[in-house]
Amino acid sequence: MVVVPTLVVVGGFGFSTLGGFSAALVAGVIGLGWALFLGFIARRVARSESRRAALANASVFLAALGAGLMAGGSLLQQMLLSAGLGAPSTTFTIVHPPFGGSFSLFIITLNSLMEWLLMPAALFCNWHIPKRRTFIAIAAVAFYAMRLWSYIYFVPNIFEFGALPPDGPFSAEVVEQFRMWVNLSWLRFAIQDALPYLLLLLAAFIPASAIDNYRKPSGEKAVAKEAQSA
């Protein structure tokens, strides 16, 4: 049930930057329905033991792959943005097309996949595996906390920077705001991209079918114990 309020809150904040309160309300309702739907599908598909292990593996591997691609793309973007700070004449060129448009689409697509599908699926499908659950839960907390920060600070500011003419002139105040945005983006990269990737990668190496990974209900434990004693 952790996924449900998370998607409601993050979805609401995300769409509020585009359409205000009404868009946030609609996104919150969609997030609620989507989270419940994912949870229902995960429970239905994972009824059998063998299918449950396969689903757990597939979900965490795909989440790790998505996080890795996102971390690599974000690192390249951060390096280019930081390099652009050294040349005032090209400081804002990088946030405009063709680079800004195509690269922003790449980052937005991966962030949306992680936010709405891959991370929730990894949580739902691996929650019954305590060792994996710890790594994935920490990754999810770090990722979604940074997504909220992005929607509150980074997204509104990048919209403002993108509205500026690429050739300037730029005031010292605007350049300093952009410099702070880029520097803070390094912190966001570390917590939102690099940390979840490493944690999901560690979780992927934990076997999903190992007996000690599963916690059986007390009733099942009692039946098993009686069967062994008999």
C-alpha positions in Angstrom: 0.0 0.0 0.0 3.0 2.3 0.1 2.9 2.7 -3.6 -0.7 4.0 -3.7 -0.2 7.3 -1.7 3.2 7.8 -3.3 1.8 7.8 -6.8 -1.1 10.0 -5.8 1.2 12.7 -4.2 4.0 12.6 -6.8 1.5 12.5 -9.7 -0.4 15.4 -8.3 2.7 17.5 -7.8 4.0 16.6 -11.3 0.9 17.7 -13.2 0.4 20.7 -11.0 3.4 22.3 -12.7 1.5 22.0 -16.1 -2.1 22.7 -15.3 -2.5 23.9 -11.7 -4.8 22.5 -9.1 -7.3 20.9 -11.5 -4.5 19.0 -13.3 -3.1 17.9 -10.0 -6.5 16.6 -8.8 -7.0 14.6 -12.0 -3.4 13.2 -11.8 -4.0 12.2 -8.2 -7.1 10.2 -9.1 -5.2 8.6 -12.0 -2.3 7.8 -9.7 -4.7 6.1 -7.2 -6.3 4.0 -9.9 -3.1 3.1 -11.6 -1.4 2.0 -8.3 -4.4 -0.1 -7.4 -4.5 -1.6 -10.9 -0.7 -2.5 -10.7 -1.2 -4.1 -7.3 -4.1 -6.1 -8.5 -2.3 -7.4 -11.6 0.9 -8.2 -9.6 -1.1 -10.3 -7.1 -3.0 -12.1 -9.8 0.0 -13.0 -11.9 2.1 -14.0 -8.9 -0.2 -16.6 -7.5 2.0 -19.5 -8.4 5.4 -19.9 -6.7 7.4 -20.2 -9.9 5.6 -17.3 -11.6 6.1 -15.2 -8.5 9.9 -15.7 -8.6 10.1 -15.0 -12.3 7.9 -11.8 -12.0 10.1 -10.6 -9.1 13.3 -11.1 -11.1 11.9 -9.5 -14.2 10.6 -6.4 -12.3 13.8 -5.7 -10.4 16.0 -6.3 -13.5 13.9 -3.9 -15.6 14.0 -1.3 -12.8 17.7 -1.6 -12.5 18.1 -1.3 -16.3 15.8 1.7 -16.4 17.7 3.3 -13.5 21.0 2.6 -15.2 19.9 4.3 -18.4 18.6 7.2 -16.6 21.7 7.6 -14.5 23.9 7.5 -17.6 21.8 10.0 -19.5 21.6 12.3 -16.5 25.3 12.2 -15.9 26.0 13.2 -19.5 23.5 16.0 -19.3 25.0 17.2 -16.0 28.5 17.2 -17.5 27.4 19.3 -20.5 25.5 21.7 -18.3 28.4 22.2 -16.0 30.7 22.8 -19.0 28.3 25.3 -20.3 28.6 27.4 -17.2 32.2 28.3 -18.1 31.1 30.1 -21.3 28.5 32.8 -20.6 27.6 33.2 -24.3 26.5 29.5 -24.5 25.1 29.1 -20.9 21.5 28.7 -22.0 22.0 27.2 -25.4 22.1 23.7 -24.0 18.5 24.0 -22.6 17.2 24.9 -26.1 16.6 22.6 -29.1 18.1 20.7 -30.7 20.0 19.4 -27.7 17.6 20.5 -25.0 14.6 19.2 -26.8 15.8 15.7 -27.7 17.7 15.1 -24.4 14.9 16.4 -22.3 12.5 14.0 -24.1 14.9 11.2 -23.3 15.1 12.1 -19.6 11.4 12.8 -19.2 10.5 9.4 -20.8 12.8 7.4 -18.5 11.7 9.4 -15.4 8.1 8.7 -16.3 8.7 5.0 -16.8 10.5 4.7 -13.5 8.0 6.8 -11.7 4.8 5.2 -12.9 5.7 1.7 -13.9 9.2 0.2 -13.1 9.7 1.3 -9.5 6.1 0.5 -8.4 6.3 -2.9 -10.2 9.6 -3.7 -8.4 8.0 -2.8 -5.1 4.9 -4.8 -5.6 6.6 -7.9 -7.0 9.5 -8.0 -4.5 7.8 -6.9 -1.3 7.6 -10.5 0.0 11.4 -10.9 -0.3 12.7 -9.1 2.9 16.3 -8.7 1.7 15.3 -7.3 -1.7 12.5 -5.2 -0.1 15.0 -3.2 2.0 17.1 -2.2 -1.0 14.2 -1.4 -3.2 12.3 0.5 -0.5 15.3 2.7 0.1 15.8 3.3 -3.6 12.1 4.2 -4.0 12.2 6.7 -1.0 15.3 8.4 -2.5 13.8 8.4 -6.0 10.4 9.7 -5.2 11.7 12.3 -2.7 13.8 13.8 -5.5 10.9 13.6 -7.9 8.9 15.8 -5.5 11.8 18.2 -5.3 12.0 18.2 -9.1 8.4 19.2 -9.4 8.7 21.9 -6.8 12.0 23.5 -7.8 13.7 22.0 -10.9 10.9 21.8 -13.4 9.4 25.3 -12.9 12.9 26.8 -13.1 13.9 24.9 -16.3 10.7 26.1 -17.9 11.7 29.7 -17.0 15.2 29.2 -18.4 13.9 27.6 -21.6 11.7 30.7 -22.2 14.8 32.9 -22.3 16.3 33.7 -25.7 19.4 31.4 -26.3 21.6 34.3 -27.4 20.9 36.5 -24.4 21.7 39.0 -23.1 21.4 37.5 -19.6 21.6 39.4 -16.3 24.1 38.3 -13.7 21.1 37.3 -11.4 19.7 34.9 -14.0 23.1 33.4 -14.7 23.6 32.9 -11.0 20.2 31.3 -10.6 21.1 28.9 -13.5 24.4 28.1 -11.9 22.7 27.2 -8.6 20.2 25.1 -10.5 23.0 23.1 -12.2 24.9 22.7 -9.0 21.9 21.5 -7.1 21.2 19.1 -10.0 24.4 17.2 -9.1 22.9 16.5 -5.7 19.6 15.4 -7.4 21.6 13.2 -9.7 23.4 11.5 -6.8 20.2 10.8 -4.9 17.6 10.3 -7.6 19.7 8.5 -10.3 23.0 7.0 -9.0 21.8 5.8 -5.6 18.6 4.0 -6.8 20.6 2.4 -9.6 23.2 1.0 -7.2 20.5 -0.2 -4.7 18.4 -1.8 -7.5 21.5 -3.5 -8.8 22.3 -4.9 -5.4 18.7 -6.1 -5.1 18.9 -7.9 -8.4 21.7 -10.1 -7.2 19.6 -11.4 -4.3 18.0 -14.7 -5.3 14.2 -14.5 -5.5 13.6 -18.2 -5.1 15.8 -18.8 -2.0 13.7 -20.4 0.8 15.0 -18.1 3.4 13.9 -15.0 1.4 10.2 -15.8 1.9 8.3 -15.3 5.1 5.5 -17.8 5.4 2.4 -17.0 7.4 2.3 -18.5 10.9 -0.4 -21.0 9.9 1.7 -22.3 7.1 4.7 -22.6 9.5 2.6 -24.6 12.0 1.4 -27.0 9.3 4.9 -27.5 8.1 6.2 -28.1 11.6 3.5 -30.7 12.3 4.2 -32.4 9.0 7.9 -32.7 9.8 7.2 -34.1 13.3 4.9 -36.7 11.9 
